[in-house]
Amino acid sequence: MRLWSRLSFPLLVAVTVLATAGCGSGAGAQATSRATAHDSVDPIAPGATLLTLYPGHAYTPVTPPGGGTDDYHCTLLDPRLSTNSMIVASHFFPESPEVHHAILFLVPPDVAAQARAADSGGKGWTCFGESVLPAQGLAGLARTPWLSAWAPGHGLDRAPRGTGISFPAGSLVVMQIHYNMLAGRRPVRAKLVLQTVPGTRHLQDLHLSLLPAPPDVPCPTGVTGALCNRQASIADLGQRFGPELPRFVSFLEQVCGRDPNNPPAGDTTSCTWPVPFTGRILRLTAHMHLLGKGMTIVLDPGTPRQQTLLDVTNFNFDYQRSYDLGHPVTVGPSDRIQVSCTYNPQLHELLPELRRLPPRFVTWGDGSTDEMCLAIVDWVTG
């Protein structure tokens, strides 16, 4: 799952983007979809307006030029906002098991022309790479922050009480969907519903930071194959997604204090990050892929202030959720957050989606058969 659009790590730590670990649903669209009123079964926030978005056509996932079983496709949606708003809830409906995850990106008015140019004929575009907009690189990522995200198990996602996500007038939305073709290749027309309130409401801006750790999971004892060699697996990763991803994997290893050419391999991984903001943590989300077993997020490990913020012991890819903290936790740049994950490599031989494929040394990657260890941190200033 490509929940962070391949951030580089200086950018990953230094740049925080407006977001919530959310979901969406929808209705109403054309080539760049439109917003309409919508009768929703979800409870509506007081004073909220429903914006329903969906593509003007279904999309059928295709095998990318480098091969593999994953496709990333972006669709431009036009909510036709005439006034500044705040998103207080979202609900994404994947409408098909092919959808591995989705991220909804804000396209501010000053970037809208570039987004419309990418949306040739209203059919969207393939969006592997650093940014959802073509040829934008890392700078493009900072210009198109997250609005919400969905993974299996999410439903209606409300922003924590008293918070919202800024949604300026004239903005567009890019719906990026990761299709897992191991689950099928049917046409998909996903939908998104946003609950918005006027921007004049006194709500705190909800921000998001992403803190990963690099998986290095070898094939189980007794299991052999060409891709059980780490170098061969990394080369295959580059073949499927391009040369930037192997470079990112090496950089992540280095930032987390490991030898990029010979990192420690095993069923666990960990990385400790300086807190890239001053504020209060309100919500946490654990994200891994199909081999994921558990995640812990620990504040200030190895100090008298050590505090476990999240301990997920039974991670289930098909039931991923966010966790609101009972009490907000105040942090600043002097604090550290440790993210640790555990995996069960034997699942490769047990899960129907994986056992048909050759065994492999599993590293960080964008594909459903790769892995991640990603802590998603929602916070506000003050």
N, C-alpha and C positions, 0 to 999 in steps of 0.2 A: 504494500500500500504506500502510496506516495503522498503522505499527509502533509508534507511540508515543502513540496516543490523544490527539492534539492538545494536547500540553503547551504552556503558555505559557512564555516563555523565562526569566523569573525562576525559575519552578518547575523548568523543564528543567535549569537549571544548578545550582540549589540543592538539589533533591530527587533523591536517587539511590534506586533501588528494587531490592529483591532480585530477582535474575534470572540467567538464562543465555541466550545466544543459541541456543535449542535447538529440539528437535523432539519429537513425541510420537506415540503409537499407543494403541490401546485395545480394550476389550471390556467388556460388562456394564453395563446401565443401566435406569432407569425414567424417570419424568417429570423428576426430577433424578437423573441417572445414579448408579449405584453402582459401587463398586470390587470386583473379583474377582481371584482368582489367575488367572494367565495363562501358558500355555506360549509362550515367546517364542523366536524364532530369534536374537535379539540376545544377545551375551554379557552375563552378569549380573555386576554388581559383587559382590565378596565380601561376604556377609552381608546382601545387599539383598533387599527384598521388592518384588514387582511389584504395582502398583496399576493396573488397567486401567479406563479410563473411556470411555463413549460415550453419546451422547444416547439418550433413549428412543424417538426417532422420527427419520426423515429430514426434512430441511428443503429446500424448493424456493425458490431465490432469486426475489425479486420486484423489479420496477422501483420505486424510491422515488418519493414524491410529486413531488419536484423534477425527475424524469426522470433520464436518464443510464443507464449500463450497469454500475453498481456497487451491491452490497447488502452491508450490515454487519449480521450477526445474532449475538446472544449466547445461549448456552445455559448453564444452571446445572447443574453436576456435583457430586455429593456423594461424596467419597472415604471417608466414614465413618471418619475418623481418631479413634482413641481415645487415642493417645499422641502427644507431640511427635516430629516426624520431620525428616529432612533429605533433600532430593531430590538424588541423585547422578547421575542420568541420566534422559533423557526421549526419547520417540520419538513424533512425531505422524504419523498417516497421513491425508492429505487425502481419499483415496478417489475423487477426481474432479478433472478439470482446471479446473473452475469455481473452485476454491479458490486465490485469489491469495496469501493469507497467513493465518496464524492466530496469535493471542496468547492465552496462558493466564494469567489473572489470579488472584492469591490473594485470597480473601474471608475475612478474619479473623473469628473467632467474634463479635466485637462488631458486625460489619456483616452477619452472616448473615441476620438478619431482614429487612433491606432488600432483600437479593438475592432471598430467597424471595418477597417481595411483588412484585418485578418479574417473576418467573417465573410469570405468570398461567397456570394450567392446565398448567404444565410444558411450554409451547410455546416458551419463550424470548421474546426481545424484540429489536426493532431498536435498534442501538447506535451510530448516528452521534453525535458530540458529544465533550465533553471527558472523560467518564468512562464506563466500561462500565455503571455503574449509573445509571438515569434520574434526572435533576434533581439530580445531585450536584455538577456543576461541577468545578473544579480541585481542590477539597478532596477530592472523591471519588476522584480519581486518586491522591492521596497515600495514601489509605486502602486502595486495592486494587492493590498493586504487581504487577509481572510475576513469574510463575513460570518461564515459558519462551516461546519464540516459534519459529515455523516460516515458512520461505520456500522456494520451489522449489529443489531441490538438496540440502536438508538430509535427514539420516537420523537414526541414533542419535546423540544428543548427550550426551557425558559431561562433567560438571563437571570442571574442572582438578583434578589430583591434590591431595588434602588439603583440598578445598573442597566445599561443598554449599549448598543453598538451604533456608532455614528453612521448615518446613511444620507450623505449630502444630496441636495436637489441636483438633477441632471446626471446622476450616476447610472452606470450600467452594472450588470452582474455577469461574470463568467462562471458557468457551471462546468467544472472539470470532473469527469467521471473516469475512473479506472475500471475497465472491464476485464474480468477474469474469464478467459475463453475455455478454461477447463470446466467451467460450469455451463457452457453453451455459447451459441453465436446468434441468438435470436435478436430481432429488432427491439430496441428499448426506447421508451419515451418517458423518462423520469420527470418528476414534478417537485415543485418547491412552493411552500406557503410561508410567508413572512408576516409576523404581527408587528406593526409599527405604530409609534406614537409621535406626535409633533416634536420637532427638535427643541422646542421651547420648554419642554418638561425638564425638571431639575433632576436629571439622572447622571450618575457617574459613568464615564467612558469605561467600558470593559476592554481590557487588553489581554493579549495572549503571548506567552513565550514557550519555545520548544526546546527541550533538553534531552538529547539522545545519548545512547551508549552503543558501541560497535559489537554486534554479535559475531562470534567466530566458532561455529558449531560444527565439529567434524562428523563424518559418517559414524554411525554406531559401530562398536567393536564387532568384527566379523563381516561387516558389510564393505564391499569393495566396488570400485568403478572408476572410470577415467576422471569424473568430476569430483571424486573424493579428494583429489589433490587441490589444495587451496589456490595455487597459481592458475590451474586449469579452470577452476570455478570462477575466479576473478576475470579471466579472459572471456569466458562465456557471458559473464555479466556485461562486459563491454560490448560484446557482439550484439546482445539483445537491446541494450539501452544507450549505447554510444560511449565514447571514451571519458566523458565527464564523470560518470558514476564511479568507475574504478578509482579515479583520482580523488573523488570525494571520500571513498572508503579509506584510502591511505591517509588522507588528511584527518579524518575522524579518529583513526587509530593514533595518530601522532598527537592530536590535541588531548586525547585521553591518556597520554603518557605511555603509549605502547610503541614497540618497534613495528612500523608499517609493513616491513618485509617478513617479520616473524612474530606476529602477535600471539599472546597466550590463547590457546584453543581450549574449549570446554563447553559445558552445558550452561554456564553462567557468564554474565558480563556486567561491568559496572563502569561508571564515569562520574566524576564529581565536577560540578560547574559553579563558578561564581554567580551569584544572583545578579542578573543584568538589569535590575530595576530597584526602585525604592517604593514600597507600597504594601498592600495587604493581599495575601493569597486567599481566594474565595473558593476555588474549584480545581480539581485535578482529574486528569484522564490518563489511563494507561493504554498504550497501543503497541501491539505486536502482531505477528502473522500466525500462521497455522500451527507452528511448533511451540508457540508461547505457552508458558505454564504459570508464571507469576512475575510480579513487579513490586519492588519497594521504592519509595521516595522518602529520603531521610534528610532532614535539615541539620546542618552543622554536625556531620558525623565525626565521632572521635573526640568531641569536646563536651564540657559539662552542659552545654545547651542542646545536645543532641535530642532530636525529636522526630519520631516516625510520623510522617504526614499521611502516607498511604501504604497499605500492605495488602496487595491482591494475591491471594494464594491459589485461586482457582480460575485463572484467566481462561476465557472462552471466546475465540474469535467471533463466533456467531452471536455473542451477547456482550458487546462492548458498551461501556457506559461511563458517565462522568460522575464524580463524587464531590458533592458540596461539603466543605468542611463545617463541622459543628460551630466553630468559632474562627473568624478570620485570623490568619497568622501574619504578623508584621515582620517584614524582612527588608534588607538593604544590601548594598554592595559588599559589606564586610562578611556577609553570610555565604554559605556554600550549600548546594543541594546535590546529593548523591542519588543517582538513578541506577538501579540494579535489576536485571532480568534473569529468569531461568527458563530453560527450554527442555522439551522432551523430543530428542531426535528420532526416537523409535516411532513417533507418529507418522514419519514419512512412509513407513511400511504398512501403516494401519489405515490412514485416511484415503478414501477412494480417489480424491483429487490428486494425491501425491504419489501413491504407490504405482501408478502407471508410468511414472517418469523415472529416469535413471537417478540413483542416489547421488548426493552432492555435498560438498563442504559448503555450509550455509553461512553467508555473510549478509551485511546490510545490503538491501536492494529494493528496487521499486516493484518487483514482481510478486505475485501471490506465493510463489515457491521460494522466494527469498525471505529474509527476516528483517525485523526492526525491533528496537527497544527505545521507545519514544514517550517521554513524559510531557504532557500538555498542561501548562499552568495558566489558569485564568486569574487575573488580578486587577486591582484598582489602585490608583495613587492615594496617598494620604494615610 
